[in-house]
């Protein structure tokens, strides 16, 4: 036991616990623990606030996820999950998993030097014992062979949701709203965090987890009369002043009991630019297609780390296609948007450049290479496309004149704090 920590070796091994202490000695490490391949907790050196039950749940989910990825042919050696106030590093050991909880600003190269040495000590404890010699099998019976079947790999469990209950609550509320929308025959397509979570299963570690219960939907303007009735049936209250002013473009609803705020955008998403969503609303599923998800993020002039993480995750998860293809980003659609309006062109190319810079500073070399190659292909498509007359006219003015709208911040109804995403162009 040392200050603020409970260090107990669950398995009784004398080599794992000192290795965890070495890791915890690195500046910025909050704690560490080890799980076995079967998902049980092997050893811990974590603050007392983290009980064994929660750690064992994390170990089991990580073990199942890594096993699922390996079954599908993807060997994952390590994972890095960034949260609002911390960072979780996972090392896949043969026979176990090492977890390191640390600050987001930790010196990663210095930590890796210590971890690489500690991993060898920990991995030695997980070497499986030599199995006894098997007994000779009985003579096989002659039977007709059964048809071969291949079991699908298990679905990777959402590790991040263990550390952010809001993600689970948003997923549950989305399912409830979608069921109600189907009953009312109202088309709703979500496009904030739950959409990104569903669209980027392999790169969820890049996504910024939600800090508030907020759902953003796209809907047809022709169904704007039915939308308030739907949310009233679901227990939501309309924001009367906001909906009276902007109801032809956007509505806001609040479920005070659940603490959930919902925005519904009709036909378009308007922040710094106007994005027509109607081509995407006929898609299947609860979320907008990945092309629309990327455009909603590329149109922001004032980008944030969260937006750039979303852009990188989408580009890593989905390759570009020329035309609409399932689970691919339609480069032709993005090119048309940029070729028609110089403002869109300026902001999208600027955002892509920022995403590349972010990737270079924060992502492994292999992922940076993928993003760079795909972004270059998209940029080439945008640059080589013939431009409209209004594009050419506006391009002559360049940056001497503002090329985007300034979002107007309005007062929300849940916590009365100004929200940039409650802006209207």
C-alpha positions as CSV (number, residue, x, y, z in Angstrom):
1,X,0.0,0.0,0.0
2,X,1.3,3.5,-0.9
3,X,-0.4,6.9,-0.7
4,X,-3.7,6.9,-2.4
5,X,-3.2,3.4,-3.9
6,X,-4.3,-0.1,-3.2
7,X,-1.7,-2.5,-4.5
8,X,-2.6,-6.1,-4.2
9,X,-1.6,-9.0,-6.4
10,X,-4.7,-11.1,-7.0
11,X,-2.8,-14.1,-8.4
12,X,-0.1,-14.2,-5.8
13,X,2.6,-13.7,-8.5
14,X,5.7,-11.8,-7.3
15,X,6.7,-10.4,-10.7
16,X,3.6,-8.6,-11.9
17,X,3.2,-6.2,-8.9
18,X,6.7,-4.8,-9.0
19,X,6.3,-4.2,-12.8
20,X,3.1,-2.2,-12.2
21,X,4.9,-0.2,-9.5
22,X,7.6,0.7,-12.1
23,X,5.0,1.9,-14.5
24,X,3.2,3.9,-11.9
25,X,6.4,5.7,-11.0
26,X,6.4,7.5,-14.4
27,X,5.1,11.0,-14.1
28,X,1.5,11.3,-15.3
29,X,0.5,7.7,-14.6
30,X,-2.6,7.4,-12.4
31,X,-2.6,3.7,-12.0
32,X,-2.3,0.3,-13.8
33,X,-3.7,-3.1,-13.7
34,X,-3.5,-6.5,-15.6
35,X,-6.3,-8.8,-16.8
36,X,-6.0,-12.4,-17.8
37,X,-7.0,-13.7,-21.2
38,X,-10.2,-15.1,-19.6
39,X,-11.2,-11.6,-18.6
40,X,-10.5,-11.9,-14.8
41,X,-8.4,-9.4,-12.9
42,X,-4.8,-10.6,-12.4
43,X,-3.1,-7.7,-10.6
44,X,-3.7,-4.1,-9.8
45,X,-1.9,-0.9,-8.7
46,X,-4.8,1.5,-8.9
47,X,-6.2,4.3,-6.7
48,X,-8.7,3.1,-4.1
49,X,-11.6,4.8,-5.9
50,X,-11.4,2.1,-8.6
51,X,-12.9,-1.1,-7.2
52,X,-12.1,-4.6,-8.4
53,X,-15.6,-5.1,-9.9
54,X,-15.2,-2.2,-12.3
55,X,-11.6,-3.1,-13.2
56,X,-12.6,-6.7,-13.8
57,X,-15.4,-5.6,-16.1
58,X,-12.9,-3.5,-18.1
59,X,-10.6,-6.5,-18.3
60,X,-13.3,-8.8,-19.6
61,X,-14.6,-6.4,-22.2
62,X,-11.1,-5.7,-23.5
63,X,-10.3,-9.4,-23.7
64,X,-13.5,-10.1,-25.6
65,X,-12.8,-7.1,-28.0
66,X,-9.2,-8.2,-28.7
67,X,-10.3,-11.8,-29.3
68,X,-13.0,-10.6,-31.7
69,X,-10.6,-8.5,-33.6
70,X,-8.1,-11.4,-33.9
71,X,-10.9,-13.7,-35.0
72,X,-11.7,-11.3,-37.8
73,X,-8.0,-11.2,-38.8
74,X,-6.9,-8.0,-37.1
75,X,-4.1,-8.4,-34.6
76,X,-4.1,-5.4,-32.2
77,X,-0.9,-4.9,-30.2
78,X,-2.0,-1.8,-28.4
79,X,-4.8,0.7,-28.1
80,X,-5.0,4.4,-27.0
81,X,-8.2,5.9,-25.7
82,X,-8.4,9.6,-25.0
83,X,-11.1,10.9,-22.6
84,X,-12.0,14.4,-21.4
85,X,-9.8,14.2,-18.3
86,X,-7.5,11.2,-18.9
87,X,-6.1,8.6,-21.2
88,X,-6.3,4.8,-21.2
89,X,-3.5,2.8,-22.8
90,X,-4.0,-0.9,-23.4
91,X,-1.2,-3.4,-24.3
92,X,-2.2,-6.8,-25.7
93,X,0.0,-9.5,-24.0
94,X,0.0,-13.1,-24.9
95,X,-2.3,-14.5,-22.3
96,X,-3.4,-11.1,-20.7
97,X,-3.9,-7.4,-21.1
98,X,-2.1,-4.5,-19.5
99,X,-4.1,-1.3,-18.7
100,X,-2.4,2.1,-17.9
101,X,-4.6,5.0,-16.8
102,X,-2.8,8.3,-17.2
103,X,-3.1,12.0,-18.0
104,X,-3.7,13.1,-21.5
105,X,-0.4,15.1,-21.6
106,X,1.8,12.3,-20.4
107,X,5.3,11.9,-22.0
108,X,4.4,8.9,-24.2
109,X,8.0,8.0,-25.4
110,X,9.2,8.1,-21.8
111,X,6.3,5.9,-20.6
112,X,6.9,3.4,-23.4
113,X,10.5,2.9,-22.3
114,X,9.3,1.8,-18.9
115,X,6.4,-0.2,-20.2
116,X,8.5,-2.2,-22.7
117,X,10.7,-3.4,-19.9
118,X,7.7,-4.1,-17.5
119,X,5.8,-5.9,-20.2
120,X,8.5,-8.6,-20.5
121,X,8.2,-9.3,-16.8
122,X,4.4,-9.4,-16.9
123,X,4.2,-11.5,-20.0
124,X,6.5,-14.1,-18.4
125,X,3.8,-14.8,-15.8
126,X,1.3,-15.5,-18.5
127,X,3.2,-18.2,-20.4
128,X,0.9,-21.2,-20.5
129,X,2.0,-24.3,-18.8
130,X,3.0,-27.2,-21.1
131,X,-0.1,-29.3,-21.6
132,X,0.1,-33.0,-20.7
133,X,0.5,-35.4,-23.6
134,X,-2.9,-36.2,-25.0
135,X,-4.3,-39.7,-24.8
136,X,-4.6,-41.5,-28.1
137,X,-8.0,-40.7,-29.6
138,X,-10.5,-43.5,-30.2
139,X,-10.9,-44.9,-33.7
140,X,-13.2,-42.4,-35.5
141,X,-16.6,-43.6,-36.5
142,X,-17.4,-43.4,-40.2
143,X,-20.2,-40.8,-40.5
144,X,-21.3,-38.4,-43.2
145,X,-19.5,-35.1,-42.9
146,X,-21.6,-32.2,-41.7
147,X,-21.6,-29.0,-43.9
148,X,-18.9,-26.6,-42.9
149,X,-20.0,-23.5,-41.0
150,X,-18.0,-20.5,-40.0
151,X,-19.2,-18.7,-36.9
152,X,-19.2,-14.9,-37.3
153,X,-16.7,-13.1,-35.0
154,X,-18.2,-11.7,-31.9
155,X,-19.1,-8.0,-32.0
156,X,-16.4,-6.0,-30.3
157,X,-17.6,-4.6,-27.0
158,X,-17.6,-0.8,-26.5
159,X,-14.7,-0.3,-24.1
160,X,-15.2,3.5,-23.9
161,X,-18.7,3.2,-22.7
162,X,-17.5,1.7,-19.4
163,X,-15.9,5.0,-18.6
164,X,-18.7,7.2,-20.0
165,X,-22.2,6.3,-19.0
166,X,-23.6,9.1,-21.1
167,X,-22.7,7.1,-24.2
168,X,-25.0,4.3,-23.0
169,X,-27.8,6.7,-22.1
170,X,-27.6,8.4,-25.5
171,X,-27.7,5.1,-27.3
172,X,-30.8,4.0,-25.3
173,X,-32.6,7.3,-25.9
174,X,-31.8,7.1,-29.6
175,X,-33.4,3.7,-29.8
176,X,-36.5,5.0,-28.0
177,X,-36.8,8.0,-30.3
178,X,-36.2,5.9,-33.4
179,X,-38.9,3.5,-32.4
180,X,-41.3,6.4,-31.9
181,X,-40.3,7.9,-35.3
182,X,-41.1,4.6,-37.0
183,X,-44.5,4.6,-35.3
184,X,-45.2,8.1,-36.5
185,X,-43.6,7.5,-39.9
186,X,-41.3,10.4,-39.4
187,X,-37.8,10.3,-41.0
188,X,-35.1,11.1,-38.4
189,X,-31.4,10.6,-38.9
190,X,-29.0,11.3,-36.1
191,X,-25.6,12.9,-36.9
192,X,-23.8,13.7,-33.6
193,X,-21.9,11.3,-31.3
194,X,-24.1,8.2,-31.6
195,X,-23.8,8.4,-35.4
196,X,-20.0,8.6,-35.2
197,X,-19.8,5.8,-32.7
198,X,-21.8,3.6,-35.1
199,X,-19.9,4.7,-38.2
200,X,-16.3,4.2,-36.8
201,X,-16.2,0.9,-34.8
202,X,-12.5,0.4,-35.4
203,X,-11.5,4.0,-34.5
204,X,-13.8,4.7,-31.6
205,X,-10.7,5.5,-29.5
206,X,-10.3,8.7,-31.6
207,X,-13.8,10.0,-30.8
208,X,-14.3,12.6,-28.1
209,X,-16.9,11.1,-25.6
210,X,-20.0,13.2,-24.9
211,X,-20.2,15.4,-21.9
212,X,-23.9,16.2,-22.2
213,X,-27.1,14.4,-23.2
214,X,-27.6,16.0,-26.6
215,X,-29.0,14.4,-29.8
216,X,-29.0,16.1,-33.2
217,X,-31.3,14.9,-36.0
218,X,-31.9,15.7,-39.6
219,X,-35.5,15.5,-40.9
220,X,-37.6,16.5,-43.9
221,X,-39.1,20.0,-43.8
222,X,-42.4,18.5,-45.1
223,X,-42.7,16.6,-41.9
224,X,-42.1,19.6,-39.6
225,X,-45.8,19.5,-38.4
226,X,-45.4,15.8,-37.2
227,X,-42.1,16.3,-35.4
228,X,-43.4,18.3,-32.4
229,X,-46.2,15.7,-32.0
230,X,-43.7,12.9,-32.0
231,X,-41.5,14.5,-29.3
232,X,-44.5,15.5,-27.2
233,X,-45.6,11.8,-27.2
234,X,-42.1,10.9,-26.1
235,X,-42.2,13.2,-23.1
236,X,-40.3,16.1,-24.5
237,X,-41.2,19.8,-24.2
238,X,-40.8,22.2,-27.1
239,X,-38.6,25.3,-26.7
240,X,-41.5,27.7,-27.6
241,X,-39.5,30.9,-28.3
242,X,-36.7,29.2,-30.3
243,X,-39.2,27.0,-32.3
244,X,-41.4,30.0,-33.1
245,X,-38.4,32.0,-34.5
246,X,-36.6,29.2,-36.3
247,X,-39.1,26.3,-36.6
248,X,-39.0,26.3,-40.4
249,X,-35.3,25.4,-40.3
250,X,-34.7,23.9,-36.8
251,X,-36.5,22.9,-33.6
252,X,-35.3,22.3,-30.1
253,X,-37.0,19.9,-27.6
254,X,-36.1,19.1,-24.0
255,X,-36.9,16.1,-21.8
256,X,-36.4,17.6,-18.3
257,X,-36.9,14.2,-16.6
258,X,-34.2,12.5,-18.5
259,X,-32.1,15.7,-19.0
260,X,-31.9,15.2,-22.7
261,X,-31.9,18.0,-25.3
262,X,-32.7,17.3,-28.9
263,X,-32.2,19.5,-32.0
264,X,-34.0,18.7,-35.3
265,X,-32.6,20.3,-38.5
266,X,-35.0,20.4,-41.4
267,X,-33.6,19.7,-44.9
268,X,-30.4,21.6,-44.2
269,X,-27.6,21.9,-41.6
270,X,-26.5,25.5,-41.4
271,X,-23.5,26.6,-39.4
272,X,-20.7,28.3,-41.3
273,X,-22.1,27.0,-44.6
274,X,-25.5,25.6,-45.8
275,X,-25.4,21.9,-46.3
276,X,-28.4,20.3,-48.1
277,X,-29.2,17.0,-46.2
278,X,-32.2,15.9,-48.3
279,X,-30.1,13.6,-50.6
280,X,-29.0,11.7,-47.5
281,X,-32.4,11.4,-45.6
282,X,-33.6,8.4,-47.6
283,X,-30.7,6.3,-46.4
284,X,-31.4,3.3,-44.2
285,X,-30.5,3.1,-40.5
286,X,-30.7,5.6,-37.6
287,X,-27.8,7.8,-38.8
288,X,-26.9,10.0,-41.7
289,X,-24.5,8.3,-44.2
290,X,-20.8,8.8,-43.7
291,X,-20.5,11.4,-46.5
292,X,-22.9,13.7,-44.7
293,X,-21.2,13.1,-41.4
294,X,-17.9,14.2,-42.9
295,X,-19.4,17.3,-44.6
296,X,-21.1,18.4,-41.3
297,X,-17.6,18.5,-39.7
298,X,-15.6,19.8,-42.7
299,X,-17.8,22.9,-42.9
300,X,-16.6,24.4,-39.6
301,X,-14.2,27.3,-40.0
302,X,-13.3,27.3,-36.3
303,X,-12.3,23.8,-35.8
304,X,-11.6,22.0,-32.5
305,X,-9.7,18.9,-31.5
306,X,-13.0,17.0,-31.2
307,X,-14.0,17.9,-34.8
308,X,-10.6,17.0,-36.2
309,X,-10.7,13.6,-34.3
310,X,-14.1,13.0,-36.0
311,X,-12.6,13.8,-39.4
312,X,-9.6,11.6,-38.9
313,X,-11.8,8.7,-37.6
314,X,-14.1,8.9,-40.6
315,X,-11.3,9.0,-43.2
316,X,-9.5,6.1,-41.5
317,X,-12.6,4.0,-41.2
318,X,-14.0,4.7,-44.7
319,X,-12.2,5.0,-48.0
320,X,-13.4,7.4,-50.7
321,X,-15.5,6.3,-53.7
322,X,-16.5,8.0,-56.9
323,X,-20.2,7.9,-56.4
324,X,-22.4,6.6,-53.6
325,X,-21.3,3.3,-52.2
326,X,-22.3,1.7,-48.9
327,X,-19.9,2.4,-46.1
328,X,-17.7,4.6,-48.3
329,X,-17.4,8.4,-48.5
330,X,-18.7,9.8,-51.7
331,X,-15.8,11.9,-53.0
332,X,-17.9,12.9,-56.0
333,X,-20.6,14.5,-53.8
334,X,-18.0,16.4,-51.8
335,X,-16.3,17.6,-55.0
336,X,-19.6,18.9,-56.4
337,X,-20.3,20.9,-53.2
338,X,-16.8,22.4,-53.4
339,X,-16.9,23.1,-57.1
340,X,-20.2,24.9,-56.9
341,X,-19.3,27.4,-54.1
342,X,-15.9,28.9,-53.4
343,X,-16.7,29.3,-49.7
344,X,-17.3,25.6,-49.3
345,X,-14.1,24.9,-51.3
346,X,-12.0,27.2,-49.0
347,X,-13.3,25.8,-45.8
348,X,-13.2,22.1,-46.8
349,X,-9.6,22.3,-48.1
350,X,-8.6,24.3,-45.0
351,X,-10.2,21.7,-42.7
352,X,-8.6,18.8,-44.6
353,X,-5.2,20.5,-44.1
354,X,-5.8,20.9,-40.4
355,X,-6.9,17.3,-40.1
356,X,-3.6,16.2,-41.7
357,X,-1.6,18.4,-39.3
358,X,-3.6,16.9,-36.4
359,X,-2.9,13.4,-37.6
360,X,0.8,14.1,-38.0
361,X,1.0,15.3,-34.4
362,X,-1.2,12.7,-32.7
363,X,-1.5,9.5,-34.7
364,X,0.8,6.6,-35.5
365,X,2.8,6.7,-38.7
366,X,0.7,3.9,-40.3
367,X,-2.6,5.9,-39.7
368,X,-1.0,9.2,-40.8
369,X,-0.1,7.5,-44.1
370,X,-3.6,6.3,-44.7
371,X,-5.1,9.8,-44.0
372,X,-2.5,11.5,-46.2
373,X,-3.1,9.2,-49.1
374,X,-6.9,9.5,-48.9
375,X,-6.9,13.3,-48.4
376,X,-4.6,13.7,-51.4
377,X,-7.0,11.8,-53.6
378,X,-9.9,13.9,-52.4
379,X,-8.0,17.1,-52.9
380,X,-7.0,16.1,-56.4
381,X,-10.7,15.4,-57.2
382,X,-11.7,18.8,-55.8
383,X,-9.0,20.8,-57.6
384,X,-9.4,19.1,-61.0
385,X,-13.2,19.5,-61.1
386,X,-14.6,22.3,-63.4
387,X,-15.9,25.2,-61.2
388,X,-19.2,27.0,-61.5
389,X,-19.3,30.6,-62.8
390,X,-20.3,31.9,-59.3
391,X,-17.3,29.9,-57.9
392,X,-14.9,31.7,-60.3
393,X,-16.5,35.1,-59.6
394,X,-16.2,34.7,-55.8
395,X,-12.6,33.2,-56.1
396,X,-11.4,36.5,-57.5
397,X,-12.2,38.2,-54.2
398,X,-10.5,35.4,-52.2
399,X,-10.0,36.0,-48.5
400,X,-10.4,39.8,-48.8
401,X,-14.1,39.2,-48.0
402,X,-15.5,36.8,-45.5
403,X,-16.5,33.5,-47.2
404,X,-18.6,32.0,-44.4
405,X,-21.6,32.9,-42.2
406,X,-21.0,33.7,-38.5
407,X,-23.1,31.3,-36.4
408,X,-25.4,33.1,-34.0
409,X,-25.3,31.7,-30.5
410,X,-28.7,31.3,-28.8
411,X,-29.7,30.4,-25.3
412,X,-30.6,26.7,-24.7
413,X,-33.2,25.5,-22.3
414,X,-31.4,22.7,-20.4
415,X,-28.7,24.4,-18.5
416,X,-29.0,28.0,-19.8
417,X,-25.4,28.1,-21.0
418,X,-24.5,29.3,-24.5
419,X,-23.8,26.5,-26.9
420,X,-21.9,27.0,-30.2
421,X,-23.8,24.1,-31.7
422,X,-27.1,25.9,-31.0
423,X,-25.9,28.4,-33.7
424,X,-27.8,29.5,-36.7
425,X,-26.3,30.9,-39.9
